[in-house]
Amino acid sequence: MAGYVIGNSTITDPEGFAEFVRQVPGAVAAYGGRYLVQGGATEAVEGDYNPVRVVVLEFESVEKAKEWYYSPEYAPLRELRMKASFGDFYFVEGV
């Protein structure tokens, strides 16, 4: 069953975040992940959720998504992202 990583980020350091964006695709691909959404335009339709920069990654399973997220390849990139932005990230199991 597919697994997803869904994130919503507010960028506080555009240069640092640009470096993260440049480096992260290789780490995602190394774990079989692919981008479904990467920071495109958003429009809130209902509720109080305020999407800013939404990312959706698809992996073969939630376990594989977690393997990527906690991997040694992603660890320094996660730190870079966290220094350049703040937000929310979720693991979601597909149907």
C-alpha positions in Angstrom: 0.0 0.0 0.0 1.4 3.4 -1.0 2.7 5.7 1.7 2.8 9.5 1.6 4.7 12.3 3.2 2.7 15.5 3.3 4.3 18.7 4.4 3.4 22.4 4.6 6.3 24.8 5.1 6.7 28.5 5.7 10.1 29.6 4.4 12.1 31.8 6.7 15.5 31.7 4.8 14.9 31.6 1.1 18.6 31.0 0.2 18.9 28.1 2.6 15.6 26.6 1.5 16.7 26.9 -2.2 19.8 24.8 -1.3 17.6 22.2 0.4 15.3 22.1 -2.7 18.3 21.6 -4.9 19.7 18.7 -2.9 16.7 16.8 -1.7 15.4 15.1 -4.9 18.3 12.7 -5.0 17.6 11.5 -1.4 13.9 11.1 -2.2 14.7 9.1 -5.4 17.2 6.9 -3.5 14.3 5.5 -1.5 11.9 5.1 -4.4 10.0 8.3 -3.6 8.5 10.7 -6.1 7.0 14.1 -5.9 3.3 14.5 -6.6 3.1 18.1 -5.3 6.0 20.4 -4.9 5.1 23.9 -3.8 2.5 24.8 -6.4 -0.3 27.3 -5.9 -2.8 26.5 -3.1 -6.3 27.7 -2.4 -8.0 27.1 0.9 -11.7 26.1 0.3 -12.9 25.1 3.8 -11.6 25.2 7.4 -8.8 27.1 9.1 -5.9 25.3 7.5 -3.6 27.8 5.8 -1.4 26.0 3.2 1.7 27.9 2.3 4.2 25.6 0.5 2.7 22.1 0.2 4.7 19.0 -0.7 3.4 15.5 -1.3 5.8 12.6 -1.7 4.7 9.1 -2.7 6.6 6.0 -1.6 5.8 2.3 -2.0 4.7 2.2 1.7 4.6 4.2 4.9 7.5 2.1 6.1 9.6 3.1 3.0 8.6 6.8 3.6 9.8 6.5 7.2 13.0 4.8 6.1 13.7 7.8 3.8 12.8 10.4 6.5 15.0 8.8 9.1 17.8 8.0 6.7 21.4 9.2 6.9 21.0 10.7 3.5 18.1 12.8 4.5 19.3 13.8 8.0 21.5 16.7 7.0 18.9 17.9 4.5 16.2 17.7 7.2 18.4 19.9 9.4 18.9 22.3 6.5 15.1 22.5 5.9 14.4 23.0 9.6 16.9 25.9 9.7 15.3 27.6 6.6 11.6 26.9 7.3 9.0 25.7 9.8 5.9 23.7 9.3 4.1 20.4 9.6 4.9 17.0 8.1 2.8 13.8 8.2 3.1 10.2 7.2 -0.2 9.0 5.5 -1.1 5.5 4.5 -2.7 5.2 1.0 -5.7 3.1 0.1 
